Each structure stands twice: as structure tokens, then as C-alpha cells.
Amino acid sequence: MAKYPFEPFRVKVVEPIRMSTREQRAARIAEAGHNVFGLRAEDVLIDLLTDSGTTAMSDDQWAGMMVGDESYAGCRNYYHLREAVEEIFGMPFFVPTHQGRGAETILCDLFVQPGKPIPNNTHFDSTEANVLVRGGVALNLPVPEARDPASHHPFKGDMDVAGLRAAIQSWGPENVPLILLTVTNNTAAGQPVSMRNLRETRAVADEFGIPLFFDAARYAENAYFIKLREAGYAEKSPLEIAQEMFSYADGFVMSSKKDGLVNIGGLFGMRDEALYGKVTVEMILREGFLTYGGMAGRDLEALARGLREGLQESYLAHRIGQTRYFGEKLVDAGVPIFEPPGGHAVYVDARRFFPHIPQSEFPGVALTSHLYVDAGVRGIELGSLAFAHTDPETGETRCPELETVRLALPRRVYSQTHIDYVVESLAELYARRESVRGMRVVWEGPYMRHFTARLEPIG
Ligand SMILES: *Cc1c(COP(=O)(O)O)cnc(C)c1O
């Protein structure tokens, strides 16, 4: 196989990029309060804000959109989706939701209890917020290697199983309503979770009688990492690996906007019929009837087809290879990144990129702002703006251990030339890093402030 497998598709439709000048971009980012969420997408040249919902669909998926059955109940596309879900995830019960957080909201309503912990390898931001608003405790238990940007551990997404057991014993198993595992571990730099870790986490769940759910947005990328890196899986197909992964779960919530290869949608699958009964009530209150769950029939069809495409080996080889190419070129250019590159994104280590800017002055936001002005590239800060917590009693602010800027790769959208341009732009910014100043917040909301906060450069 080539070192970096070529795109296993050719381009049939193109969307022009609107060019802009540095001066125009400087004006736009100031208007947006130096928060890249406030930009118009048309003012971005290369958009690496997220891999969520930004996929280019295949001709087969678009063809599927034309055979959407928009019946309120029992549309044919639901049954196509059900076949795919049963085959891949092996769950006897499932509902579609409008997106991942639709499933997550229902899961949290049914499981999260005030003052009680939900352990997870690392909570995704919306999951963490969903636990916190219900008064729960979002317990993050990544393996220690996850905190070390230089460690080349093959499965830095793993749950700290000993830490999990200790936490359950200290809280008391009756006080732990649910264990979550996020595959791949998005917040910890998109790092994969090993099959062995899934199995060991399952054993802890069984030991204490606690349900185990996967937050499974990037399950196919995770399956491919297991194939590449874990002994005994090289000859298995991504589908077979995914089937084994989900055999260790009592259920899963999933955003279809990632490995489902669609622009909108979510899934909620489970084994327990009694739980399904409760979910159906919540579904009808919030999402919609059980066979469409907030999605159009045509979107269910695109997802049924996308789930299968997302497990194709040629697709995954290119996908993971492209992210690796991006990461390796940045390392070659001397740009400090979180190593090794994960599945869906490269995470620049903002603390090492701007060692002169303290975490309290948002080095990650300085990076996203300057990268946009210099090159029209949009990344996202996942550091102190996204994750710092202020203790309501002491008023003290605790910054997260990792201060990163995520450059996420939309699926099947950008070419190697686009990536080379981003690498050059980052290398140039790194070369003049000492001229860059920190930032201060001028406005923020109470939860997930990184989506709406406004900032300004200091001094
Ligand atoms: C995207 C994502 C979600 C939320 O899904 P949405 O479709 O954006 O609502 C939850 N967990 C993880 C790990 C995700 O990546």
C-alpha cells in the first residue's frame, strides 16, 4: 500500500472557495470578537472547525435522497437504517434522533442524578454540559498517557480502568448510575480506545452491575485503529471489529454527523427493552415518532448508506492516512502537535506553540485568531476557553491540562494540496510566534462559553 493511500473516489461536483485578503479577514475576526464561531463560513478559505456534519456525501447517498419515503410512521428508509444498525451495532432496539445530542439528552435525562458521578474516558463538551446541567458529576478518567502530548502510546483514548474501579468503590456502586466510553476519545485529541480496554471496562461494569454505554460518533475510525495497532485484528474487517466493540456495550448514543457520513442525524441503540420503553416516551415528547426521530426519510436513507460506506476499508485507510499525513508534515515543519495524530483531527499544542502566553490568556484563541487572519484557515480552541472551570465557592479558575487547537478534517472534502497550505501557514505563524499576544474575554455565557464568547487581544 502507498504510504498515504490516495482518495478512493473521484470528484464529480465542486463548490468554489471565495478568496479573501488578509485585511478583509482581520476586519471579519475583529467583528466576530476573535471567536471563529462568529465568522460567516463564506469568509473562510479552508474550514477545519469540525468534522461534524461537514462530510461530502457519495453519489449513492445522493441517489438515496431521491428515494426518501416521507411517511410519518414506518417509512421504508427506517427499515433500511434498521438493517444497517442491527448488522453493525447488534442492538435489538434503536431510535434515530435529530443529532447526537438528541440521543445524549434522553440518555442523560434517564440516567444522570444530582450529586452522582458519570465516569467516562473523557466527556465530549456537550455530554459534559448535559451531565452538569442535571447536577451530575462528569468524571473524566483517561489513562495517564492521554495527558502527555509526546507519548506515542497506541491507544491514548483508553479509560483508566484501575481509576474507574477505584472511583466506583469510593462513591459506592449504587451511586454510579452509568459508565460512558467515548470512542474515539474526541476531547483527548481523537485518540482510539483499544478492544482490550473496552473488554476491561465491560468487566468493571459487570463486576458492579452498572450499565455501560458508548458515545460512538467515531466508532469506525476507532475500529480501523484497532485493526492497525492491536494484535489479533490485522486480518479482521472494520465491520467485524465494530461488531465486537459493540458486543461489550449495553447501548450507545451516536452523532451520525461523523462516521455516519451524513450532514445531520443521530442514533440511540440499546439492549434493554424496559429502557427502550422509557426512551420511546421521551422520543415522542422531544424528537418525533420512533421511525423518523427528527430526521426526514431521505436523511435516514443517506445514513443507512453512509454507515456502510464509513466502514469500507479503502475509505478508512485513506481517512486515517490523510490525518496522519497532516500530522507528520506539521511535525516535520517543527510545529508542536499532540502525538500521534488521532483519527479525525490534528491537535496543535497551544502551550508549546506560544510558550510566552499563559493559559489564563488563551493561547489557543490567539492561535485560531491569527491562523484565520494569516491564512483564512478556521480551527477550534479546545483549552481554557472551552474547558476552564471556575469554582463557585472559591471563585478560583482551574485551567484544563491540555491546551489545544483542533484542526479537524471534514470527510472526503479536502485534498493534500489544501493540507500542504495549512501546514505552511502554521509553520509561518510558528516562526513569528513571539509577536503574538494573549487574549482576554470581554463577554461570555454561563455554559459552553467557547461557542459565543467575545475576546480581544491584550495590550
Ligand atoms: C459530535 C459529538 C457529540 C454530539 O453530537 P451532535 O450530533 O453534534 O449533537 C457527542 N459526542 C461526541 C463524542 C461527539 O463527537
The ligand as a Gaussian input file, in Angstrom:
#p B3LYP/6-31G(d) Opt

LIG

0 1
 C      -20.396000      15.282000      17.939000
 C      -20.371000      14.531000      19.189000
 C      -21.480000      14.530000      20.056000
 C      -22.715000      15.372000      19.824000
 O      -23.305000      15.095000      18.602000
 P      -24.092000      16.197000      17.754000
 O      -24.520000      15.451000      16.523000
 O      -23.137000      17.295000      17.462000
 O      -25.243000      16.646000      18.560000
 C      -21.392000      13.767000      21.209000
 N      -20.292000      13.070000      21.499000
 C      -19.213000      13.041000      20.689000
 C      -18.020000      12.228000      21.047000
 C      -19.218000      13.773000      19.515000
 O      -18.134000      13.782000      18.734000

